[in-house]
Amino acid sequence: MKEFTMTKACSEDYTKLIQVWEASVRATHHFLNEADILSYKKLILQKYFDQVNLYCIKEHHAIQGFLGLSGDTIQMLFIHPDQRGKGIGKRFVEFAIAENNVNKVDVNEQNEQAVGFYKHLGFVITERFENDDAGKPYPVLAMELK
């Protein structure tokens, strides 16, 4: 497996992080409409990035993906669509578990690829919520590492 260099992200990275977020969401969150994407984008930039510990993997100064952690939970994990399938997501989760004692993640139920990814890494569904954190009708699955 390719070795990835992970660095702590800072506010100067937010513009590039949100570009990765948007590209990733457009590739995987087909259940969201344009208004939702723009609404979440604003929330993430204005609020959510500052509430998590952010890490990113860069190659040639371009951010390939990023991870946001809070306590024992993965709050964000987004990989640029061009970089999916290269082990970046797995590397982020391994780092979160080994270095930060993470054992939980919340995933949009309709993002079946993400649900499958976490199941493959040993997470199991423990709870289901009808609405996401923004109160929108997108069910969220709480998952924990077995």
Secondary structure by P-SEA (a helix, b strand, c coil): cbbbbbbbbcccaaaaaaaaaaaaaaaccccccaaaaaaaaaaaaacccccccccccccccccccbbbbcccccccccccccccccaaaaaaaaaaaacccccbbbbcccaaaaaaaaaaaccccccccccccccccbbbbbbbcc
